[in-house]
Amino acid sequence: MSTAEAMDPRTLVRMLVLAIVVGVLGALGGSVFLYLVDEGQRVLFEHVPDALGWSSAPWWYAAILLLVGAAIVGIAQRMPGGTGKGPLTGFHFDTPLAIVPSILVAAVGTLMFGFVLGPEAPLIILGTSIGAIVARRADGQARQLVMLLGGVAAIGAVFGNPFITGFMILEFAAFGVVPAAAIIPVLLALAAGYLVQIGIWAIPGVGVHPLAVPGLPAYDAIGVGDLVIGVGVAIAAAIIAIAVRECGIGFDRIAQRRRREALLATAVVTAGVFAIAVEGFGIDPGEILFSGSAGMGTLVAETSLGVVLVILVAKCIAYGAALGGGFRGGPIFPATFLGVAVGVAAALVFGHAELSPLAAAGIAASAAAFIRMPATSALLGALLIAGAGAAIAPFAIIGAVIGFLVRSAADAKLPSSG
């Protein structure tokens, strides 16, 4: 959509009706996709090991699953479109329908089998394809808007709160990527999609995806020391996120020439760090594999600095490999996990520091450094740590600003970061 002109009243009414329809369908599609991925992960990494009498998935079993996932992505690469653009290229709301099946197959091979990426990018692709089908007879510009509506409704299913997606679209509008005229239909699509999640009248919803880091202590009074340490956490988290992104970019250049070898290498590397962390240090498998959103509760309960550093290094390696290895998923949730890990490490180093504000600063900084969207990142950090109290909000904002500034500095010095 290239124009920001206001719609006439009739067009606006039609678009608002479409926003409701596509919002409901997009949210349903996104929720079904998340359910299938979550259930697939549980079956493969919990139910099967439990049925075989294992307390958790042994490293060699996880390695087999990772290799199977890589093979599925390899098959998807042979399908029309070759799985489209990767997680390092941002979010896309205009993906042609013809290549959507290859992307979704690759996303299943990535997410269900343990690779370190999140579901947000495949959800957008799924939602935009629903919008494209609904608006298949519309003109180009209207079709693009309906695809956007489907995409935001679907991604809203994973954030658990429509305001995260709303903030994201507002930032897109501020950057000129999305026309201002799309904001009202987008908000209505998000509202309709959220009703699908929470239900209405006697009709139960499909459920809200939890958006919170559990187990954090309350934080009611801001300390000067916490602010100083929070700034350090934000800087460190931003640098780590950019370093992981740069590693992913470098690996992606190799993967463009050797796609099958890159898939295999990513599976082997991920299995290797999993084996070291789980077998060598007794770390929970969920803290090494997957997007990290489900492993944050265990992470914040860690009391050993050495274990936290092992988790952080292992996650960085697996994340960077997945980013550039040809897999399909989103970058946001693994980045937030790294931010939490930096916050936990800092709280253990400085025993007097409060964990909750440091985690908020780390999440916001890491996300902003990666996706270059400070407002969305600040809100993400604040909502993930909201259970600790309103006093964490300044830390999320400061973290997002620092993350954005560090990323801007990196863009000026590292050509690949731009």
N, C-alpha and C positions, 0 to 999 in steps of 0.2 A: 504494500500500500504506500503510494508515494505522495498522496495529497493529504493535507490536514484541514481541508474545507469542511465546514459544518454540513450535516445532512439536512435535507428538507424534512418537514414534519412527517409526511407519509413514509418516506424512506426510513426515518428514525423509528417509527412505530413498527414497521415490518422487521427492522433489524432487532428491535427489542424482543419481538415475539420469537425471532430466530435465536436470539441470545438465550432465552429460556429453554427452548427445545434443545439446542446444541449444548447448553450448560448441563442439562440433565443427562443427555446421552454421553457427553464427554466424561462427566463424573462417574457414570456407571461403567463406562469402558475402562477408565483409569483404576477404579476400585477393583474390578474383576482382574485386571492385569496384576495389580499389587497382591491380590489374594492368591493368584496362581503362583507368582514368584515366591511369596512367603511360604506357602504350603509346600512348594517344591523344595525350598531350602530345608524346611523342617523334615520332610520325608528323607531327603538324601543325607543330611548331616545329623539328624537326631533319631528319627524313627528306625531307619535301617541299622545304624550302629547299636541302638538299644535292643532291637530284635536279635542281633547277633551276639548280645551279651557284653558289649563294650560300654564303658562309662562315657566315652566320647569318641569321636572319629579319630582313629590312628592316622599318623602322617601319611602312610603309604596309601590308605584308602582315600584320604583327601587329595592326594596326588593323582590318583586314578580319575576322580571326579573332575579335577581341574583339566586333565588331558581330554576327557570326554567333552567338557565345555569348550575347549579350544577347537576340537574337531567339529563341533556344531557351528561355531563361528566360521570355521574354514568352509563348511558347506554353504553357509549363508553368503560368503564372499563370492561364490560361484553363481548365485542367483542374480536376476536382473537388478542393476543398480549397485551391486557389490557392497551392500550395507551402508551406502551413503557416506556422509561426513562424520568424522570422529568427535570425541568429547572435547578436544582441544580447540574446536572451531566455534564454540558458542552454541546458543540455542537457535533452532530453525523452525519457523512456523509456516514454511512454504514448500515442504518436501513433497515431490510428486507421488501420487498414489502407487505408481508402478514399482517403486523401490521400497515401499513401506514393508512388505512381507520380509524382505531380506534383513531390514533393520530390526524388526521384532524378533525374528529367529535368532539373530546375533545377540540381541538383548537377553533372550532367555538363556542362551549358552553362557553369557557373561554373568548375569545376576544370580541365576539359580544354582550355578556350579561354583560360586565362591570368589569370583574375581572382585577386586576392590574398585567398584564404581557404583554410583547410585542409580535409582530408577527414573530420575526426573526427565532426562532427555528422551528416553523411549516413551514416557507418558505423553510428552508434548507431541511426538510423532504420531502416536495413536490418536490423540485428540484432534490433531489437524486433519488426519485422514477421515475421521468421522465428520468433521466440518466440510471437507471436500465432497464427501458423498451426499450430504444433505444439500449442499449448494452447487451440485454438479451442473445445473442449468443456468446458474447466475453468471453475470458478466465477471470479467477477471478481477476487478477491484472488490466487488461484493463477495466474491468467492474467497479472496484472500482474507477479508475481515471475518467471515464465518469460520475459516480455518483457524484464525487467531483465537476466536471464541472457544472453539473446541479444544485447542491446545491449552489455554489457561484453565479451563474447567478440569481437564484431565490432570494437569500438574498440581492443581489445588487438592487433589485426592491424597497426595503424599505429604503435603505440608501441614495438613490437619487444621489449618487456619487460613481463611480466604484472604486475609490482609497481607500475608507474605507475597502471594501472587499479585495482589493488587498493587503493592509497592513496586514490585518488579516491573509491571506494565507502566506505572507512572514514571519510573526511571527510563524505561525504553522511550516513552513519549518525550521526556526531557532531553534525551540524546538525539531525538529526531527519527528514531527507528520505527516508532508507532505513531500514527496521527492522533492528535488530541480528540478528534471526533470518535475514536474507538473506545475511549475510556468508559463512557456510560454503558454501552453494551457489554463491555468486559466485566464491569462490576455486577451487572445483572446476571451474566452467565456464571460468575463466581457464586453469587447468592443462590441461584438455582442449583448449582452443583453441590453447594454446602447442605442444602435441604435434602439432597439425596443421601448425604452422609449421616446427618443427624435425625432425619425423619420428619414427618409432619402429620398432625392429627393422630389417628390411630395407626398410621403406616410407619413401621420402624425403618430407620435408616440402615445403610449398609455398614455403618461404623466409621469412626473418625480415626485416622492414622495418628498415633501419639506424637506430639511435637514437644518433647521435654527431655531434659537430662535428669534422670531420677537419682535420689540419694544425696542431693546437695544440701548443705546446711543453710539455714536462714541467714540473710545478710540485711541488717536494718540500719546500720550507721556507717557512713563512709569514713575510712581512715586515710590520712595523708600517705602513710606507708603503703597501703594497698594501691593507691593511685600511682605511686612511683613504680611499684613492682608491676602493676597492670600495664604501664607504658612499655616496660621491658618485655613483658609477655607478648604484647601486641607486635612489637618489632620482631621478636624472635619467631612468632607464628607466621608473620607475613614473609619473612626471609625463607623459612622452611617451605611454605606453600609455593613461593616462586621457584625455589630450587627444584622441588618435585616437578613443577610444571616444565621447567627447562629440561629436566631429564626426560620427561615424556615427549617433548618436542624433538629432542635429539634422537630418541628411540624411534619416533614416528618416521623420521627421514630414512632410517634403515628399513623400517617395516614397509614403506612404500615400494621398495625394491624387492624385498624378500618377505612376502606376507605370511607364508606358511611357517617359515623359520621363526618369524617374530611371534606368532601365536604359540608355537612350541616353547620358545624361550621364556615367554611370559608365564606359561603354565609351570615350567620347571623352576623359575625364580620364585614364583609365589609358593610353590610346594616346598622349596628349600627354606625360605624364611619361616614358613608355617612349622616345618619340622624342628628348626632350631628353637623357635619361641615356645612351641607347645611341649615338645619332648624334652628340651633342655632346661626350660624355665618354668614349666607347669602353667603357662599362660592359657587363658580361656580361648578356644578356637575362634569365637565370635569377635575377639579383639584384633585378630589378624586378617581374617577373611571378610568378605562382604563390604558393604558401604560404611559400616561402623556405627550406624544409628542405633542398632540394637545392643552394641557393646559398650556404650558410654556409661551405663549404670555400673558395670563391672570395673571400668576404667577409673572412675572417680573414687572407688572403694579401695584402690591399690595403695598400699602403705610403703612399698619398697621403691625407692628412686631408681635403682638398677632395673627393676622389672618394667617400670614406666618407660625408661629410655629404650629398652629392648623393644617394647611395643611400638614406640614412636618410630624407631629406625625400621623395623620390619614393615610397618604400615606404609611408611614413605617409599620403601623399595617396591612393595607390591602395587601401590597406587601409581607410582611413576611408570612401572612396566605396563599396567593395564591402560593407562592414558595413551601410550604410544604404540601399544602392541597390536592394534587392530580390533580391539573389543568395543562394545557399544553400551554406553551408559552415561550417567551424568557425573559431573565433578563436585557438586556442592557438598553432599553428605560426607564423603571421605575428607574433604577439606575441613569441615567442622570438627570431625573426630581428631584431626591433627591439632586443631586449636585447643580442644579440651585437654589433650595429652600434654601440650606445652603448659597449660594452666596448672594441671595436676603436678607436673614436674617442678614448677616454680613454687607451688605451695609446700612441697616436700623439702625443697632447698631452704626456703625461708619459713621456718616452722611457725612463725607468728602470723604469717599472711593468711587471709581468708581465701578459700578455694573458689567459692561461687563467683565473685567479681572477676577473678583471674580467668576462670573458664569463659565468662561472657566476653572479656576482652580478646581472648585467644580465638574463640569462634568467629567473632566479627572481623578480626584482622585477617585471619586465614581466608575466610570467604571473600572479603573485599579484595585481597591481593590476587585471588584466583579469578573471580568473575568480574572484577572492576566495577562493582555496583555498590557503593558505600551505604546508601539508604536501606536497600534490601538487606545487606549484610548486618547492619546495625539492628534492624528489626528481628532478623533471624537470631542473632546472639541474645537479644533481650527476651524473646519468646522461649527459646530453649532453656534459659535459666530463670524464667519468670517465677517459678515456684520458690525461689530464694528471697523474693521481695523486690519492690520497686527500686531500691537503692542500687541495683546492678545496672540500671539503664545508662548512667553516664559512662560506665566501663565499656558497654557495648558500642556506644557512640564513638568514644575515643578510640577504641580498637578498630572500628570501621574506617575512621579518618586516617589513622596511622597505616592500616593495611592498604588503603587507596594511595596514599602518598608514597609508600615504599614501592608499590607496583608502578606508579608513575615514574619514579626514579629508575626503576629497572627497565621500563620501556625505553627510556632515553639512552640507556647504556647497552642494553641487550637487544639487538634487532629482532630476535625471535620472540621477544616478549610482547611486542606491539600487536 
